[in-house]
Amino acid sequence: MRYLCVLLLLCCCSPNSSNEFEREGEAKCRALALVLAKIENREQLLRTEPVIKKHFESLIDLMIEARQFQQKHPDDASSDVALLENPADLILEEHLRRIYAIEGGREVIERSQHEALVRLDAYERTVAKKRQNKSFK
């Protein structure tokens, strides 16, 4: 019974439009920016690395889910809207630049992103391969 409730919550909470994906992405960027805002030195960065990694993984999960939504709903008008800069992106970029200035900061951030980016790349390659196979048929 408990698993059914969790499944229902996951299904109900999943975004169902491009605009919802965009809003959720902005919220995830803000959450990551808040984590990064608290980091002032290398020791804090290293202690926070697992949390940062989870945020990046969450962002990639959302990106993959949004891509799948876009493929299933090509008629969603907001899917075609160009990505515009939003305040959350700018704030996140500002904090990342600050973290990069910390000795070894860039390496820690890149290490935190690595697994999630590999997963995103694998997903995109799979999508491209499927698209290529369809075009040959």
N, C-alpha and C positions, 0 to 999 in steps of 0.2 A: 504494500500500500504506500509506504513511504517513498519508494522508488518511482511509483506512478505520479505522486505529487511533485517530485523533483523534475520528472520528465515534462509534466504539464507546465511547470514554471519556466523551464528552459524554452519550451516551444512558445509560450505566451510572451516571454520577454525578448525574444529574438526580433530584431528590427524587420519591418515588412515594407519599407520603402527606402529609396536612395537617400531621401532627406533624413530619415531616422538613422541610417548608417552614418551619415555625415555628422549628425548631432552626437551620436555615441562616440565617434572618432574624436571629435572635439573634446568631449568629456574625458576620454582616456588620455589625450595629450595634456589636458590641464592637470590630471592626476599625476602623470609622470613629471610634469613641470614642478608641481608642489614637492615631490620627493627630491628632485634635483635642487630646488631652491634652498633646502635645508643643509646641503653639503657645502662645507667651507674648506675642507682639506682632504688630502689623500687618504688618511685613516678613515674618515667618515665615508668617503667614496667606496673604499674597499669593504667596509661593514655593510654598506647599502647595496652593494653589487647584486646580491640575489633578488632584492626587491625590484631593482631596475630591470633585471633580466625578465622577471615576471611581467612587468609592464610592457616590455617590448614583445614578449610572447603573446600577450593579450591583444596588442595592436595588430600583430600579424594574423591572429585568429580572426579578428574583425575584418581585416582586409580580404582574407580568403573567403569569409562568409559573404562579404559584400560582392566579391567577384562572382561567386556562385549565384547570388541573387540576381546580379546583372545578366548573367547568362540565361537564367530561367525567366527573366522579365525584361526582354529587350525593348518592350514597348513603354517601359517606365520612363516618362519624359525627363525626369530629373537625373536619370542615369547619364544622359548625354551632356549635362551641364559641365562646363570646364571647372576644374578645381580652382577655387579662388583662395587667396591667402585669408586666413582667419586669425583673430587675436591669439587663440590657443597655440597655433603653429608658430607664430612670432615669439611668443613667450618661451615656448619649448626650445626654439632655436637659440634664443638669448642664453638660456640656462646651459644648453649643451656647449655653446662657445665658451662660457665661463668655466665649465667643467674641463673642457679640452685644455684650458690654460693651466690647470693644476698638473703638476709633474705626474706623468703616467696616466693622466685622465682620459686621453683619447684611447689608449690601449684598453682601459677598463671598460669604457663605453662600447668599443668595438667587440670586446670579448662578450659583453652582456647581450649584444645584438646578434652575435654569430649564429647560434642555433636557430633562432627565429628566422633570420634571413635565408639560411640554407633551406629551411622548410618552405618559405615563400618561393624561393627560386625553383625548388623541386615541383611545387604546385604549378607554377607558371609554365614550366617545361612540359608538364603533363597536359595542361590545357592547350598549349601550342601544338603538341603532337596529335592530340585529338582533332584539333582544327585542321591540321595538315592531312590527317587520314580522311577526314570528311571531304576535303577538297579533291582528293584523288578518286573518290568513289563516284 
